[in-house]
Amino acid sequence: MTPTTKLEAINTLLATIGESPVNSLTSGLIEASAAEQTLDNVSRDFQSQGWSFNTDLTFQLSPDASNELALPANCLHVDTIHTRMSSDTDLVQRGMKMYDRIKNTYAIGVAVEVDIVVLLDFEEMPETARRYVAIRAARVLQDRVLGSESLHSFNARDEQVAWNNLLQNESDVQDLNIFDNYETNYIAHYYR
């Protein structure tokens, strides 16, 4: 077995509304196009939350020729690391650039480190994320096209299982524990 492809995901969506599978992403069928659009929308919404696999930590933004900090085209969310709100600067995302709300300008002029959440292509996500997005998108499409309560409940159960698997995978990847918190770690080492 190999990880779920975008084509397989779209065929999963098509199956939930009783449509035949397609052989390519460019089939030209209206239903396949609707399935792909639903998959892309659910993926974007899901990835906007920021996960370990689509969050780049300490990403360096450097000023361009206009002293502006342009964001990558696939940027969903950005958070400054060292440049916090103060009386003289407060950087936020506006469009695809950083904006200083205190100085009312896009001309930042200095490099800034940020944590950035990016939108990945479907096949760049880990398998648990692909499965969750595909199953959720299938439920959304089925709800919109057929509106069947009984099918909704079956799909909602599958979605919950996929969500639990995703959260377990996320927890494993992040290796979170109580000592990842600065205060807890300080207390544990200070009071030995």
Backbone as a chain_set.jsonl record, in Angstrom:
{"seq": "MTPTTKLEAINTLLATIGESPVNSLTSGLIEASAAEQTLDNVSRDFQSQGWSFNTDLTFQLSPDASNELALPANCLHVDTIHTRMSSDTDLVQRGMKMYDRIKNTYAIGVAVEVDIVVLLDFEEMPETARRYVAIRAARVLQDRVLGSESLHSFNARDEQVAWNNLLQNESDVQDLNIFDNYETNYIAHYYR", "coords": {"N": [[0.834, -1.181, 0.0], [0.379, 2.277, -0.608], [0.696, 5.789, 0.332], [-2.322, 7.79, 0.4], [-3.397, 9.159, -2.613], [-4.164, 12.265, -4.291], [-5.982, 11.813, -6.337], [-7.118, 9.367, -5.522], [-8.367, 10.27, -3.192], [-10.26, 12.055, -4.251], [-11.825, 10.236, -5.669], [-12.849, 8.836, -3.51], [-14.517, 10.798, -2.439], [-16.295, 11.046, -4.588], [-17.47, 8.507, -4.537], [-18.975, 8.647, -2.2], [-21.138, 10.124, -2.973], [-22.333, 8.552, -4.769], [-21.239, 8.457, -7.339], [-19.32, 7.442, -10.229], [-15.844, 6.428, -10.234], [-13.028, 8.46, -11.337], [-10.378, 8.595, -13.792], [-8.373, 10.437, -13.897], [-7.157, 13.647, -12.695], [-7.96, 15.565, -14.36], [-10.418, 15.055, -15.587], [-12.655, 16.397, -16.467], [-15.279, 16.127, -15.678], [-18.152, 17.411, -14.093], [-18.933, 16.648, -11.501], [-16.563, 15.528, -10.498], [-14.949, 17.761, -10.517], [-16.283, 19.329, -8.617], [-15.876, 17.685, -6.418], [-13.073, 17.835, -6.179], [-12.76, 20.568, -5.654], [-14.087, 20.758, -3.202], [-12.462, 19.076, -1.656], [-10.043, 20.555, -1.744], [-10.865, 22.929, -0.447], [-11.565, 22.003, 2.133], [-9.089, 20.999, 2.899], [-7.551, 23.364, 2.957], [-8.883, 24.79, 4.995], [-8.506, 23.027, 7.157], [-5.654, 22.917, 7.294], [-5.136, 25.535, 7.979], [-5.263, 25.7, 10.693], [-2.784, 25.046, 11.631], [-0.31, 22.759, 11.991], [2.103, 20.326, 13.111], [3.366, 19.43, 10.811], [3.013, 21.421, 8.892], [3.972, 23.799, 9.807], [6.473, 26.09, 9.952], [9.117, 26.771, 11.997], [10.819, 29.558, 13.371], [11.246, 30.963, 10.905], [12.886, 32.896, 8.549], [12.204, 36.137, 7.539], [13.114, 38.391, 5.149], [13.761, 41.808, 4.287], [12.581, 43.246, 1.208], [13.46, 45.071, -1.822], [11.931, 47.306, -1.383], [11.922, 47.555, 1.298], [9.995, 46.003, 2.474], [8.392, 43.193, 4.027], [7.757, 40.484, 2.426], [5.49, 37.774, 2.232], [5.577, 34.177, 1.773], [3.846, 32.701, -1.034], [2.199, 30.6, -0.279], [1.493, 31.067, 2.336], [-0.445, 30.784, 5.239], [-0.791, 31.663, 7.821], [0.929, 33.749, 10.085], [3.246, 34.402, 12.711], [5.016, 36.611, 14.65], [8.188, 36.143, 16.265], [10.326, 37.212, 17.938], [9.757, 39.889, 17.775], [7.59, 41.341, 19.427], [4.443, 42.885, 20.315], [4.881, 46.248, 21.098], [5.487, 49.563, 22.386], [6.494, 50.794, 20.178], [6.396, 49.143, 17.943], [4.393, 46.767, 16.161], [3.932, 44.012, 14.552], [1.947, 42.548, 12.051], [0.182, 40.247, 9.887], [-0.853, 41.368, 6.765], [-2.643, 40.914, 3.992], [-0.346, 39.617, 1.801], [1.938, 40.445, 3.061], [3.963, 41.735, 5.757], [2.857, 44.012, 8.234], [3.244, 47.008, 10.047], [1.461, 47.928, 12.714], [1.662, 49.993, 14.537], [3.359, 51.949, 13.436], [2.033, 52.27, 11.102], [2.71, 51.191, 8.5], [4.058, 49.313, 5.728], [6.707, 49.194, 5.324], [9.121, 47.746, 6.813], [11.86, 47.178, 7.063], [13.817, 45.653, 8.43], [15.119, 42.339, 8.995], [13.037, 39.661, 10.114], [12.185, 37.104, 12.399], [9.834, 34.529, 12.184], [7.105, 32.359, 13.082], [5.604, 30.305, 10.824], [2.709, 29.258, 9.163], [2.028, 27.149, 6.567], [0.352, 26.419, 3.453], [0.117, 23.256, 2.242], [0.447, 21.068, -0.588], [-1.916, 18.451, -1.225], [-0.674, 15.897, -1.313], [1.659, 16.325, 0.061], [1.131, 16.271, 2.706], [1.138, 14.333, 5.786], [0.069, 10.867, 5.974], [-2.049, 10.415, 7.864], [-3.212, 12.928, 8.02], [-4.003, 13.299, 5.365], [-5.936, 11.279, 5.133], [-7.834, 12.12, 7.036], [-8.618, 14.633, 5.967], [-9.666, 13.804, 3.485], [-11.823, 12.141, 4.272], [-13.357, 13.902, 5.8], [-13.941, 15.831, 3.818], [-15.422, 14.223, 2.109], [-17.685, 13.749, 3.679], [-18.653, 16.385, 3.883], [-19.191, 16.978, 1.153], [-21.096, 14.991, 0.59], [-23.116, 15.77, 2.371], [-23.85, 18.204, 1.222], [-24.641, 17.518, -1.376], [-26.348, 15.205, -1.309], [-27.555, 15.18, 1.239], [-28.342, 13.25, 3.125], [-29.318, 12.002, 6.211], [-28.737, 9.494, 7.386], [-26.505, 8.61, 5.921], [-24.829, 10.693, 6.608], [-24.358, 10.218, 9.354], [-22.912, 7.796, 9.244], [-20.63, 8.653, 7.839], [-19.74, 10.629, 9.591], [-18.912, 9.138, 11.788], [-16.732, 7.741, 10.675], [-15.162, 9.959, 10.146], [-14.606, 10.855, 12.748], [-13.012, 8.759, 13.732], [-10.821, 9.018, 11.986], [-9.999, 11.577, 12.767], [-9.202, 11.096, 15.433], [-7.027, 9.368, 14.952], [-5.352, 11.136, 13.575], [-4.83, 13.072, 15.597], [-3.465, 11.457, 17.417], [-1.196, 10.809, 15.911], [-0.135, 13.389, 15.576], [0.479, 14.023, 18.205], [2.439, 12.071, 18.719], [4.452, 12.878, 16.908], [5.12, 15.449, 17.81], [6.199, 14.885, 20.263], [5.367, 15.651, 22.834], [5.483, 16.484, 26.275], [5.133, 16.89, 29.825], [7.382, 18.311, 30.599], [8.048, 19.975, 28.531], [7.19, 22.493, 28.904], [8.347, 25.649, 29.907], [8.225, 26.69, 32.581], [7.535, 24.421, 34.115], [9.699, 22.743, 33.544], [11.778, 24.282, 34.628], [11.116, 24.295, 37.379], [11.275, 21.542, 37.92], [14.019, 21.064, 37.516], [15.232, 22.953, 39.184], [14.434, 22.366, 41.783], [15.651, 19.964, 42.488]], "CA": [[0.0, 0.0, 0.0], [1.068, 3.565, -0.643], [-0.169, 6.842, 0.875], [-3.471, 8.219, -0.391], [-3.138, 10.206, -3.601], [-5.279, 13.196, -4.458], [-6.959, 11.143, -7.187], [-7.844, 8.409, -4.675], [-9.229, 11.044, -2.303], [-11.391, 12.545, -5.052], [-12.688, 9.084, -5.942], [-13.561, 8.574, -2.253], [-15.6, 11.786, -2.393], [-17.286, 10.687, -5.61], [-18.179, 7.308, -4.086], [-19.962, 8.997, -1.168], [-22.35, 10.686, -3.6], [-22.828, 7.577, -5.732], [-20.682, 8.687, -8.669], [-18.245, 6.547, -10.657], [-14.507, 7.008, -10.093], [-12.397, 9.034, -12.524], [-9.023, 8.097, -14.002], [-7.385, 11.514, -13.803], [-7.631, 14.877, -12.077], [-8.441, 16.443, -15.431], [-11.456, 14.291, -16.284], [-13.63, 17.307, -17.055], [-16.623, 15.878, -15.14], [-18.586, 18.427, -13.131], [-18.923, 16.058, -10.161], [-15.162, 15.392, -10.098], [-14.488, 19.118, -10.243], [-16.873, 19.702, -7.332], [-15.18, 16.895, -5.395], [-11.732, 18.396, -6.002], [-12.903, 21.874, -5.005], [-14.432, 20.488, -1.804], [-11.241, 18.557, -1.03], [-9.105, 21.675, -1.586], [-11.392, 23.842, 0.57], [-11.438, 21.358, 3.441], [-7.659, 20.953, 3.19], [-7.119, 24.724, 3.333], [-9.467, 25.075, 6.307], [-7.826, 22.152, 8.112], [-4.256, 23.315, 7.444], [-5.076, 26.871, 8.58], [-5.109, 25.545, 12.141], [-1.366, 24.904, 11.933], [0.058, 21.449, 12.515], [3.567, 20.161, 13.122], [3.865, 19.183, 9.454], [2.928, 22.583, 8.001], [4.416, 24.989, 10.528], [7.921, 26.307, 9.948], [9.518, 27.563, 13.149], [11.923, 30.504, 13.166], [11.389, 31.237, 9.477], [13.465, 34.228, 8.379], [11.662, 37.036, 6.52], [14.069, 39.471, 4.881], [13.146, 42.899, 3.525], [12.852, 43.334, -0.227], [14.003, 46.361, -2.244], [11.074, 48.364, -0.836], [11.98, 47.386, 2.765], [8.816, 45.282, 2.922], [8.556, 41.774, 4.303], [6.77, 39.719, 1.659], [5.265, 36.411, 2.718], [5.466, 33.185, 0.699], [2.514, 32.611, -1.643], [1.388, 29.58, 0.394], [1.373, 31.431, 3.752], [-1.794, 30.821, 5.788], [-0.775, 32.366, 9.1], [2.292, 34.07, 10.508], [3.335, 34.965, 14.046], [6.379, 37.041, 14.93], [8.765, 35.455, 17.417], [11.038, 38.125, 18.835], [9.191, 41.229, 17.657], [6.266, 41.347, 20.036], [3.835, 44.209, 20.378], [5.487, 47.184, 22.04], [5.01, 50.921, 22.137], [6.997, 51.313, 18.911], [6.187, 48.231, 16.811], [3.453, 45.648, 16.284], [3.861, 43.445, 13.218], [0.871, 41.605, 11.767], [0.028, 39.921, 8.476], [-1.904, 42.015, 5.975], [-2.46, 40.376, 2.648], [0.816, 38.735, 1.744], [3.073, 41.194, 3.59], [3.88, 42.125, 7.161], [2.45, 45.41, 8.393], [3.465, 47.541, 11.389], [0.241, 48.638, 13.096], [1.999, 51.188, 15.31], [3.915, 52.945, 12.51], [1.132, 52.327, 9.948], [3.504, 51.048, 7.283], [4.566, 48.009, 5.312], [8.167, 49.324, 5.25], [9.657, 47.282, 8.094], [13.273, 47.489, 6.925], [14.739, 44.719, 9.085], [14.727, 40.928, 8.941], [12.234, 39.246, 11.26], [11.919, 35.672, 12.498], [8.421, 34.242, 12.423], [6.574, 31.006, 12.926], [4.72, 30.464, 9.672], [1.884, 28.108, 8.777], [1.939, 27.165, 5.11], [-0.575, 25.5, 2.8], [0.821, 22.228, 1.486], [-0.331, 20.256, -1.515], [-2.512, 17.283, -0.567], [0.262, 14.774, -1.211], [2.772, 16.674, 0.948], [0.703, 16.042, 4.083], [1.28, 12.939, 6.221], [-1.084, 10.029, 5.641], [-3.198, 10.609, 8.757], [-3.847, 14.188, 7.625], [-4.678, 13.045, 4.081], [-7.144, 10.478, 5.38], [-8.82, 12.955, 7.711], [-9.126, 15.628, 5.013], [-10.488, 13.107, 2.488], [-13.07, 11.67, 4.891], [-14.161, 15.093, 6.139], [-14.423, 16.404, 2.555], [-16.47, 13.325, 1.617], [-18.895, 14.025, 4.455], [-19.138, 17.709, 3.488], [-19.774, 16.863, -0.186], [-22.313, 14.186, 0.694], [-24.132, 16.605, 3.021], [-24.295, 19.244, 0.286], [-25.27, 16.972, -2.583], [-27.435, 14.282, -1.016], [-28.239, 15.583, 2.468], [-28.894, 12.086, 3.814], [-28.955, 11.915, 7.627], [-28.127, 8.197, 7.701], [-25.14, 8.627, 5.366], [-24.078, 11.652, 7.406], [-23.916, 9.59, 10.605], [-21.839, 6.852, 8.919], [-19.438, 9.424, 7.494], [-19.284, 11.336, 10.793], [-18.161, 8.162, 12.592], [-15.432, 7.56, 10.012], [-14.419, 11.207, 10.336], [-14.134, 10.88, 14.132], [-11.896, 7.814, 13.809], [-9.698, 9.643, 11.288], [-9.561, 12.685, 13.623], [-8.459, 10.511, 16.557], [-5.741, 8.899, 14.421], [-4.564, 12.328, 13.29], [-4.363, 13.641, 16.861], [-2.454, 10.548, 17.968], [0.012, 11.011, 15.111], [0.384, 14.722, 15.909], [1.064, 13.902, 19.539], [3.678, 11.294, 18.578], [5.448, 13.674, 16.185], [5.549, 16.576, 18.631], [6.883, 14.381, 21.463], [5.006, 16.531, 23.936], [5.374, 15.966, 27.629], [4.969, 17.947, 30.812], [8.621, 19.062, 30.744], [8.22, 20.89, 27.407], [6.809, 23.809, 29.391], [9.51, 26.257, 30.556], [8.055, 26.786, 34.028], [7.596, 23.075, 34.679], [11.071, 22.289, 33.414], [12.57, 25.055, 35.584], [10.802, 23.789, 38.713], [11.805, 20.177, 38.025], [15.482, 21.088, 37.621], [15.642, 23.834, 40.279], [14.132, 21.756, 43.08], [16.156, 18.568, 42.571]], "C": [[0.887, 1.256, 0.0], [0.148, 4.619, -0.038], [-1.25, 7.258, -0.124], [-3.069, 9.334, -1.351], [-4.35, 11.135, -3.668], [-6.373, 12.565, -5.315], [-7.777, 10.137, -6.377], [-8.81, 9.142, -3.741], [-10.463, 11.54, -3.054], [-12.346, 11.408, -5.373], [-13.446, 8.652, -4.682], [-14.746, 9.524, -2.129], [-16.704, 11.426, -3.382], [-18.108, 9.476, -5.178], [-19.249, 7.649, -3.052], [-21.224, 9.62, -1.753], [-22.859, 9.789, -4.723], [-22.335, 7.773, -7.144], [-19.55, 7.706, -8.964], [-16.89, 7.233, -10.487], [-13.999, 7.567, -11.421], [-10.959, 8.533, -12.593], [-7.948, 9.166, -13.894], [-8.016, 12.733, -13.15], [-8.197, 15.853, -13.098], [-9.517, 15.754, -16.255], [-12.477, 15.19, -16.98], [-15.05, 17.106, -16.543], [-16.945, 16.904, -14.062], [-18.504, 17.887, -11.704], [-17.498, 15.921, -9.637], [-14.562, 16.751, -9.761], [-15.015, 19.607, -8.894], [-16.196, 18.957, -6.188], [-13.786, 17.469, -5.125], [-11.799, 19.75, -5.292], [-13.229, 21.706, -3.522], [-13.214, 19.99, -1.052], [-10.249, 19.687, -0.763], [-9.568, 22.637, -0.489], [-11.253, 23.268, 1.977], [-9.965, 21.301, 3.842], [-7.15, 22.316, 3.653], [-7.62, 25.078, 4.732], [-8.728, 24.292, 7.398], [-6.392, 22.624, 8.364], [-4.1, 24.698, 8.072], [-4.896, 26.815, 10.093], [-3.641, 25.476, 12.542], [-1.081, 23.586, 12.636], [1.576, 21.332, 12.474], [4.113, 20.039, 11.701], [3.799, 20.398, 8.535], [3.26, 23.899, 8.704], [5.939, 25.03, 10.523], [8.258, 27.237, 11.103], [10.752, 28.391, 12.815], [12.263, 30.704, 11.685], [11.841, 32.689, 9.321], [12.791, 34.978, 7.229], [12.642, 38.188, 6.362], [13.4, 40.551, 4.048], [13.529, 42.856, 2.05], [13.381, 44.727, -0.554], [13.183, 47.54, -1.709], [11.042, 48.36, 0.692], [10.744, 46.701, 3.335], [9.147, 43.814, 3.14], [7.437, 41.008, 3.604], [6.693, 38.307, 2.216], [5.212, 35.441, 1.541], [4.021, 33.064, 0.21], [1.614, 31.609, -0.929], [1.216, 29.855, 1.891], [-0.099, 31.497, 4.164], [-1.871, 31.678, 7.047], [0.669, 32.602, 9.486], [2.24, 34.72, 11.889], [4.785, 35.349, 14.298], [6.874, 36.358, 16.199], [9.364, 36.451, 18.404], [10.453, 39.528, 18.824], [7.754, 41.183, 18.154], [5.717, 42.764, 20.047], [4.537, 45.034, 21.456], [4.951, 48.566, 21.723], [5.472, 51.452, 20.791], [6.84, 50.368, 17.717], [5.171, 47.145, 17.15], [3.225, 45.096, 14.884], [2.749, 42.414, 13.116], [0.86, 41.316, 10.266], [-1.122, 40.725, 7.891], [-1.676, 41.597, 4.535], [-1.288, 39.413, 2.683], [2.093, 39.477, 2.141], [2.874, 41.406, 5.084], [3.612, 43.619, 7.223], [2.698, 45.82, 9.836], [2.261, 48.404, 11.752], [0.524, 49.914, 13.896], [2.474, 52.311, 14.374], [3.057, 53.116, 11.257], [1.878, 52.244, 8.624], [3.832, 49.582, 7.009], [6.098, 48.014, 5.291], [8.763, 49.006, 6.619], [11.17, 47.523, 8.14], [14.264, 46.555, 7.576], [14.206, 43.294, 8.936], [13.997, 40.567, 10.239], [12.087, 37.726, 11.22], [10.456, 35.47, 12.864], [8.2, 32.735, 12.47], [5.521, 31.141, 11.844], [4.007, 29.15, 9.359], [1.666, 28.216, 7.273], [0.937, 26.126, 4.613], [0.234, 24.536, 1.946], [-0.12, 21.579, 0.482], [-0.819, 19.017, -0.772], [-1.478, 16.189, -0.326], [1.527, 15.1, -0.427], [2.411, 16.453, 2.414], [0.986, 14.594, 4.482], [-0.025, 12.172, 5.989], [-2.281, 10.262, 6.562], [-3.932, 11.908, 8.427], [-4.593, 14.012, 6.305], [-5.994, 12.309, 4.299], [-8.224, 11.325, 6.039], [-9.44, 13.943, 6.734], [-10.051, 14.965, 3.995], [-11.834, 12.689, 3.078], [-13.966, 12.847, 5.272], [-14.755, 15.716, 4.87], [-15.542, 15.54, 1.971], [-17.78, 13.571, 2.362], [-19.504, 15.368, 4.044], [-19.83, 17.64, 2.129], [-21.087, 16.089, -0.144], [-23.432, 15.003, 1.329], [-24.701, 17.63, 2.042], [-25.077, 18.686, -0.894], [-26.493, 16.125, -2.256], [-28.234, 14.655, 0.233], [-28.865, 14.448, 3.245], [-28.386, 12.023, 5.259], [-28.27, 10.59, 7.958], [-26.709, 8.111, 7.14], [-24.251, 9.585, 6.154], [-23.53, 10.981, 8.665], [-22.821, 8.559, 10.359], [-20.535, 7.602, 8.644], [-18.871, 10.155, 8.708], [-18.497, 10.395, 11.703], [-16.785, 7.914, 11.997], [-14.549, 8.786, 10.212], [-13.842, 11.276, 11.753], [-12.955, 9.931, 14.33], [-10.646, 8.412, 13.154], [-9.128, 10.794, 12.118], [-8.726, 12.167, 14.794], [-7.088, 10.007, 16.109], [-4.808, 10.069, 14.135], [-3.998, 12.924, 14.581], [-3.303, 12.762, 17.516], [-1.135, 10.718, 17.228], [0.663, 12.35, 15.45], [1.074, 14.696, 17.273], [2.398, 13.144, 19.484], [4.796, 12.132, 17.952], [5.984, 14.807, 17.048], [6.306, 16.149, 19.883], [6.6, 15.259, 22.681], [5.02, 15.791, 25.259], [5.337, 17.149, 28.58], [6.211, 18.833, 30.913], [8.921, 19.968, 29.55], [7.835, 22.32, 27.783], [7.975, 24.39, 30.186], [9.38, 26.261, 32.079], [8.161, 25.423, 34.703], [9.026, 22.546, 34.644], [11.97, 22.992, 34.425], [12.363, 24.508, 36.992], [11.409, 22.408, 38.906], [13.313, 20.165, 38.209], [15.97, 21.925, 38.806], [15.493, 23.164, 41.631], [14.588, 20.304, 43.176], [16.764, 18.293, 43.907]], "O": [[1.992, 1.263, 0.544], [-1.053, 4.383, 0.096], [-1.098, 7.091, -1.334], [-2.474, 10.332, -0.944], [-5.423, 10.813, -3.159], [-7.559, 12.761, -5.05], [-8.997, 10.065, -6.53], [-9.935, 8.69, -3.524], [-11.58, 11.453, -2.545], [-13.561, 11.601, -5.349], [-14.568, 8.155, -4.78], [-15.845, 9.111, -1.761], [-17.89, 11.491, -3.06], [-19.312, 9.424, -5.427], [-20.307, 7.021, -3.022], [-22.266, 9.642, -1.098], [-23.701, 10.194, -5.525], [-22.973, 7.289, -8.079], [-18.903, 7.202, -8.046], [-16.789, 8.456, -10.581], [-14.481, 7.192, -12.49], [-10.391, 8.101, -11.59], [-6.759, 8.857, -13.809], [-9.239, 12.845, -13.059], [-8.834, 16.843, -12.74], [-9.528, 15.857, -17.481], [-13.092, 14.787, -17.967], [-15.948, 17.849, -16.938], [-16.103, 17.222, -13.222], [-18.056, 18.591, -10.799], [-17.248, 16.169, -8.458], [-13.764, 16.873, -8.831], [-14.282, 20.224, -8.122], [-15.968, 19.523, -5.119], [-13.371, 17.575, -3.971], [-10.976, 20.036, -4.423], [-12.701, 22.437, -2.683], [-12.954, 20.428, 0.069], [-9.679, 19.767, 0.325], [-8.756, 23.108, 0.307], [-10.865, 23.978, 2.905], [-9.632, 21.53, 5.005], [-6.405, 22.407, 4.629], [-6.868, 25.603, 5.553], [-8.373, 24.848, 8.437], [-5.963, 22.719, 9.513], [-3.05, 25.005, 8.636], [-4.43, 27.778, 10.702], [-3.292, 25.812, 13.673], [-1.559, 23.342, 13.744], [2.249, 22.16, 11.861], [5.219, 20.504, 11.425], [4.461, 20.413, 7.498], [2.873, 24.975, 8.247], [6.602, 24.122, 11.023], [7.748, 28.354, 11.18], [11.62, 27.954, 12.058], [13.423, 30.622, 11.282], [11.242, 33.598, 9.896], [12.803, 34.517, 6.088], [12.96, 38.879, 7.33], [12.563, 40.25, 3.197], [14.645, 42.481, 1.691], [13.717, 45.485, 0.356], [13.699, 48.653, -1.597], [10.242, 49.066, 1.306], [10.471, 46.8, 4.531], [10.06, 43.267, 2.522], [6.323, 40.898, 4.117], [7.7, 37.724, 2.617], [4.845, 35.832, 0.433], [3.084, 33.301, 0.973], [0.391, 31.747, -0.965], [0.828, 28.956, 2.636], [-0.9, 32.177, 3.523], [-2.88, 32.333, 7.308], [1.533, 31.759, 9.245], [1.324, 35.482, 12.2], [5.682, 34.516, 14.175], [6.09, 36.036, 17.092], [8.953, 36.518, 19.563], [10.641, 40.279, 19.781], [6.821, 41.006, 17.371], [6.449, 43.725, 19.815], [4.753, 44.568, 22.575], [4.062, 48.718, 20.885], [4.927, 52.439, 20.296], [7.126, 50.762, 16.586], [5.103, 46.67, 18.284], [2.427, 45.637, 14.118], [2.616, 41.53, 13.962], [1.455, 42.051, 9.478], [-2.221, 40.76, 8.446], [-0.64, 41.895, 3.941], [-1.251, 38.499, 3.506], [3.179, 39.187, 1.639], [1.766, 41.274, 5.605], [4.076, 44.388, 6.381], [2.394, 45.059, 10.754], [2.059, 49.475, 11.179], [-0.309, 50.821, 13.92], [2.053, 53.461, 14.499], [3.319, 54.0, 10.441], [1.716, 53.091, 7.745], [3.877, 48.745, 7.91], [6.718, 46.952, 5.245], [8.893, 49.883, 7.472], [11.694, 48.015, 9.14], [15.46, 46.652, 7.3], [13.005, 43.077, 8.773], [14.299, 41.094, 11.309], [11.891, 37.136, 10.158], [9.916, 36.15, 13.737], [9.004, 31.952, 11.964], [4.641, 31.996, 11.934], [4.621, 28.084, 9.3], [1.185, 29.232, 6.77], [0.704, 25.102, 5.255], [0.95, 24.952, 1.036], [-1.335, 21.548, 0.683], [-0.198, 18.586, 0.2], [-1.423, 15.619, 0.764], [2.386, 14.233, -0.264], [3.293, 16.449, 3.274], [1.065, 13.72, 3.618], [-1.088, 12.772, 5.829], [-3.417, 10.303, 6.09], [-5.155, 11.97, 8.546], [-5.701, 14.525, 6.149], [-7.025, 12.665, 3.73], [-9.392, 11.261, 5.653], [-10.663, 14.076, 6.682], [-11.108, 15.509, 3.677], [-12.872, 12.869, 2.441], [-15.182, 12.796, 5.09], [-15.929, 16.086, 4.848], [-16.501, 16.064, 1.404], [-18.852, 13.598, 1.756], [-20.718, 15.48, 3.878], [-20.926, 18.176, 1.962], [-22.07, 16.487, -0.768], [-24.576, 14.939, 0.878], [-25.905, 17.89, 2.042], [-26.045, 19.289, -1.356], [-27.554, 16.303, -2.854], [-29.45, 14.466, 0.275], [-29.839, 14.666, 3.966], [-27.18, 11.995, 5.501], [-27.316, 10.571, 8.737], [-25.81, 7.598, 7.806], [-23.063, 9.323, 6.347], [-22.36, 11.16, 9.002], [-21.896, 8.443, 11.163], [-19.476, 7.233, 9.151], [-17.654, 10.287, 8.839], [-17.518, 10.812, 12.323], [-15.787, 7.88, 12.717], [-13.342, 8.667, 10.421], [-12.705, 11.712, 11.934], [-12.0, 10.272, 15.027], [-9.548, 8.321, 13.702], [-7.911, 10.972, 12.171], [-7.675, 12.724, 15.11], [-6.097, 10.201, 16.812], [-3.612, 10.0, 14.419], [-2.811, 13.245, 14.645], [-2.349, 13.272, 18.105], [-0.073, 10.765, 17.85], [1.883, 12.428, 15.594], [2.137, 15.29, 17.45], [3.367, 13.539, 20.133], [5.939, 12.098, 18.408], [7.181, 15.092, 17.02], [6.986, 16.968, 20.5], [7.503, 15.565, 23.459], [4.622, 14.63, 25.349], [5.496, 18.293, 28.157], [6.095, 20.002, 31.281], [9.939, 20.66, 29.547], [8.134, 23.256, 27.041], [8.536, 23.71, 31.045], [10.314, 25.882, 32.785], [8.805, 25.29, 35.744], [9.499, 21.964, 35.62], [12.84, 22.355, 35.02], [13.331, 24.282, 37.719], [11.999, 22.133, 39.952], [13.838, 19.353, 38.971], [17.021, 21.629, 39.373], [16.317, 23.361, 42.523], [13.967, 19.505, 43.876], [17.235, 17.183, 44.153]]}, "num_chains": 1, "name": "protein.A"}
